[in-house]
Amino acid sequence: MAEALLRVSHLTKEFPLSRHEALRAVSDVSFSLAPGEIFGLVGESGSGKSTLARTISGLYRPTAGQVFLEDLEISQPKVYARHRPRIAHTLQFLFQDSMASLNPRLPIGALIEEPLAIHHEGTRQSRRETALGLMAQVGLDAALYDQYPAEFSGGMRQRVCIARALALSPRLIIADEPIASLDVSMQAQIINLFQSLCQSQGVSLLFIAHDLSMVRHISHRIGVMCRGRLVELAPARTLCARPQHPYTKALLSAVYVPDPAIAKTQRRTSFDADAFFQAHPSLTWRKAGPEHFVLLP
């Protein structure tokens, strides 16, 4: 694998509940992301995916562990503050709620140009040309330049967010449930757009979702999170064909197969996460195959 663009090492995030008690949302997570790689992160709601993404990107300060973006340890507040412009040009974040991410008082052209204006890049005319180019890249007509976010569907607003994220030519995009609120046809369009961008521009993507059936089609590798822990990590095909962790098996058994013949014989697997972690307080990473690792007793 190529030298890592992003490296997460033993990352932990806790939220204080009182002076003597804290909620551990992310526990001892480690993985890396190569240039041009699409890394899928899956797990049920509340498994810690979004908290992990926000901690990696600097929106939350980690309780313990390290995050390296290229050669910068961005988990260090002083390093993050000193290199903020460089980090913004390397890493961009996409949120699930596209409407909440966009200023409703600005037309989409100005929204896409905003990162360029903040970093004082180019003239007003060159920024407009860049915005129009990005709109074309994500499938938005130039005639929409002066329209407002409220005039768009959820899928089109997400395209605006993607265009804005690309304005600074980042090498890594962290997408936190970017298709969760979209209908199936629009989900497929956004997935195809992500794949095209990664292939044509070499952008790396940390793609977070709870729909394993969607993630396995877009990702090179997949990490599975449960109760704040990364429990399995493998190439997408390997993980779906030969899952090793009982939680991964339960997730895969819940994936809907649109074939009545298969659906009749499909058996759901249950998994009690609380009972599992209580019964096995000490877990170890074990190698199950090439690039395939699983957290087991």
N, C-alpha and C positions, 0 to 999 in steps of 0.2 A: 504494500500500500504506500502511496506517496506520503511525503512528510505532512503531518497534520496541520490543517488550518486552524482548527479549534481543538483544544484538549481540556477536558474536565477531569479533575483529580480529587477523589474522595470528598465531593461536594455535599455539604449538609446545610439545611436551612431550618431554623426553628423560629416560631412566633411566640413571644412571651404571653402567657395567660394571666400570670400574677408574678409577684416577686420571687416565688420559689417553684413555679411551674411553667413549662413551655410545651407547645405543640410542635412536634417534629414533622414537618411536611415533606422534607427531602432528607434521605439518610444515606450518606456514604456512596454517592453515585460517581462512577468514573466511566468515561468513554472518549473517543476522539472522532473527528470528522475530517475527511480528506478533501482537497480541492476538487470541485466538480461532483462531489458525492451527494446523493439524496439519502438522508438518514431519517427513517420513520420512528417516531416515538409513540407508542400506544399504551392504553390502559383505561380502566373504567374511570368515570367521573370521580374526582377526589383522590386519585392515585398519586398526585404530585407533579403531573406533567407541566401544567402552566406555571407553577411555582418554580420548577426547575428552569424553565425557559426564561422567566423573568430574572432569576438569579444569575443565570449565565450572561444575560444581556446587560446586567448592571442596574436593572430597575429595583432589585432587592439586593441588600448586602448579605453575603453568605455568613453563616455562623461558623463554619469551618470548611476547609478545602480550598482548592485553587482552580481558577479558570484562566487558560492561556489562549489568547487570540494572536496567532503567529508567534512573535517573540515577546509579546506584552502580557504580563500577569494582570489582567483587567479586574480581577477580584480584589486587588489592592486599591482602596479609594484614592490614594494620592496618585497612583499610576493612571487610574481611570480619568481623574480630573486633568492631569497634565497632558494626556494624549486623546482627549475627547474628540477633536476634529478627525484625527486618524481613525479612531474607532468607528465614528459615524460613517466614514468613507469605506469601511471594511465590513461592518455589520449593521443590518437593518432588521426591524421587527414588524411583523404583521399581526394585528389583533383580530380576534374573532368578530367583533362587532364593528363592521366597516362604517356604519353611520356615526357611532360615537368617536371614531378615529378621525373624522373629517369635520372641519369647521363649516357649519351650515351657512355661514354668511359669505363664504368665498366661493367663486366659481371653480370648477375642477381644474381649469388651466392654472389658476393662481395656486391651487393646492399642490399640484404637481411641481410647480416651480419653487415652492416654498423652501425645500432643503437647499437649493442652489442659492436662493437669496440669503438665507441664514448664513451660509458659508462664503458669501460674497464672491460667487463664481459667475463670470461672464457678465455681459450687458443685458439690459432688459429684453432686447431683441433676440439675443442668442439664447436666453433662457426660454423665451417663447418657442423658438425653433426646437430646442431640446424637448420641451414639454409636448409639442406636436409629434415629434418623432417617437417619444415614449408612448403616447396615446395610440399611434399606429401600431406600435410593437405589441401592445396588449389588446388590440382589437377594438379601439374606440375611434369613432369617426371624428375628424377635425372640426366638424360643425358643432360638436358638443362642447367645445372649449370654453364657452361663456355660460354654460348651464350649471345649475347648482346641484349638490348631492341629493336633495330631496326629490329631484326630478328623475332619479335613476332607480333601477331595481337593485336588489342586494348584490346580485352577481356583477352588475356594472360598477357599483360602488367599490366592490372588492378589486376590480380591475384598476380603478383609480388609485387605490391604496398600493397595489403592486407597482404601478407606474411611478408613483411618488417614491416608493422604496428603491426603485432602480435609478432614480435621478442622480445619485452620487456614485453610481457604478460600484456597488458593494460586491465583495467576494462571498459573503455569507448572508443568507436571509433566514431568520427564525420565524416560522409561520405557526402561530398558535391557534389551532382549530379554525383555519381560514374558510372552510367550506361547511361548517356545522349548520349554519342557518340558511343554506341554499337548497333549492330543489335538486333532484338527482341529475337532470340534464345540465344545469348550471354547474354542479359539482364537477361533472366530467369535463366541461370546458375549462374550468380553472385548473384542474389537474393537468390537462393537456398543455395549458399555457406554462405551468411550472416546468414540466418536462422539456418543453421547447426552449425555455430560457436557460435551463441548466445545460442542455446539450449545445446550444449555440453560443453561449457566453461563458461557460465554465463556472457558473455560479453554484456554490454549495447551498444546500437547503436542509434545514432541520425542520421536518414536517411533523407536526403534532396533531393527533386525532384519536378518537376512540373507536373509529370504524376500521377494524383490521382488514376487511375486504378491500377497502379503498387504499389503505396504506401499502399493502403488499404489491399493488400494481404499479406504484410510483417509486418505491424505495429500492436502493441497492442493499442496505442493511436495515434491520429493525431492532429496536430496543423495547422491551416490555417492562412497564412499571406497575408495581403493586404495593400499596401502602407506603409510598414514598421511596421505595427501593427499586433499583433496576434488577430484575430477576432473571432475564434471559436476553442474550445478544447474539445475533447471527445474521448471515446473508438472508435476504427476504425469502428466496425459494427454499432454502434449508429450513428456516424457522417454520414455514407453513407446511412443509412436507414431513419434517421430523422434529416436532416440538418436544422438549424435554421437561420443562417445568410444568407442574400440574395446573398452574394458573394460565399459562399459555395454551395448554390443551383445552381448558374451559373456555377461553376466549374464542378459539378456533371452532369449537363445537357450537358456538352461538352464531356463527356467520351464516346468514341465510343463503341457501343454494336454490336458484330459480329453476329447479328441475324436479317435478313431482316424484319421479322414480327415485331420485337420490334423497329428497326430503323425507320420503316415507321411512327410509332406513336410517336416517340421521339421528344420532343419539346425543342429547345434551349432557355435558359433563359439569358437575358442580364442584365448587372450590370454596372452602371456608378459610379466608385469608387470616382472620384473627386466630382461629384455632391452629393454623399452620405455623404462624410466627410464635405463638405462645408455646407450642410443643417443641419448636426448634429455635431456641434463642441464639444459637451459634450456627451460622451458615457460611459456606465456603464456595468460592468460584471454582467450578470444575470445567475442564475442556471436554466438550462433547463431539468435536470435529474441527475441521479447518475453519477458523474464525468464528467458531460456535462455542459460546460460554453460557453456563447456567449456574444460578445460585441455589445450592442444595445443602442439606444437612451433611 
